[in-house]
Amino acid sequence: MLQLKRLRKERGMTAREMAAKLGMKADTYGKWEYGVNGMSIENVCAVADVLDVTLDELVGRPVSVSALAERKTYLTNLYERCEDGRRDTLIKTAESFAELDSLRQKGAR
């Protein structure tokens, strides 16, 4: 099942705003969100792009342990390549994103 409504709300968008970003009528998008109409793979990809999520996230498929490990390793490598002053900035930026996501999730409930 697609996670359209949850992901859209987490990003603070209305259905009408989402439809506008996709260049379509709000009622067409609404039918997707409520599962009335199916979506082409092209439309699924467009929605994933607007929401900045992977297709796996969009369809509610859990992220694999190996994919998470790869992401953690990648972030660790980026951190280690930075100078000390930039490392602090990297940490503060990550903390800001985590706080913002936490607030969005609380607002979506």
Contacts in CASP RR format, 6 or more apart in sequence:
PFRMAT RR
TARGET T0000
AUTHOR 0000-0000-0000
METHOD contacts of the structure
MODEL  1
MLQLKRLRKERGMTAREMAAKLGMKADTYGKWEYGVNGMSIENVCAVADV
LDVTLDELVGRPVSVSALAERKTYLTNLYERCEDGRRDTLIKTAESFAEL
DSLRQKGAR
1 59 0 8 1.000
1 60 0 8 1.000
2 32 0 8 1.000
2 33 0 8 1.000
2 35 0 8 1.000
2 39 0 8 1.000
2 44 0 8 1.000
2 58 0 8 1.000
2 59 0 8 1.000
2 60 0 8 1.000
3 57 0 8 1.000
3 58 0 8 1.000
3 59 0 8 1.000
3 60 0 8 1.000
4 18 0 8 1.000
4 32 0 8 1.000
4 33 0 8 1.000
4 47 0 8 1.000
4 58 0 8 1.000
5 33 0 8 1.000
6 108 0 8 1.000
7 51 0 8 1.000
7 53 0 8 1.000
7 57 0 8 1.000
7 58 0 8 1.000
8 14 0 8 1.000
8 15 0 8 1.000
8 18 0 8 1.000
8 33 0 8 1.000
8 51 0 8 1.000
9 107 0 8 1.000
9 108 0 8 1.000
10 101 0 8 1.000
10 104 0 8 1.000
10 105 0 8 1.000
10 108 0 8 1.000
11 51 0 8 1.000
11 52 0 8 1.000
11 104 0 8 1.000
12 104 0 8 1.000
12 108 0 8 1.000
13 21 0 8 1.000
15 26 0 8 1.000
15 29 0 8 1.000
15 30 0 8 1.000
15 33 0 8 1.000
16 26 0 8 1.000
18 29 0 8 1.000
18 50 0 8 1.000
19 25 0 8 1.000
19 26 0 8 1.000
19 28 0 8 1.000
19 29 0 8 1.000
19 30 0 8 1.000
20 26 0 8 1.000
21 50 0 8 1.000
22 29 0 8 1.000
22 43 0 8 1.000
22 46 0 8 1.000
22 47 0 8 1.000
22 50 0 8 1.000
28 37 0 8 1.000
30 36 0 8 1.000
31 37 0 8 1.000
32 38 0 8 1.000
32 39 0 8 1.000
32 43 0 8 1.000
32 47 0 8 1.000
39 47 0 8 1.000
44 55 0 8 1.000
44 58 0 8 1.000
45 55 0 8 1.000
47 58 0 8 1.000
48 54 0 8 1.000
48 55 0 8 1.000
48 57 0 8 1.000
48 58 0 8 1.000
51 58 0 8 1.000
56 62 0 8 1.000
56 63 0 8 1.000
57 63 0 8 1.000
78 90 0 8 1.000
79 87 0 8 1.000
79 90 0 8 1.000
82 90 0 8 1.000
END
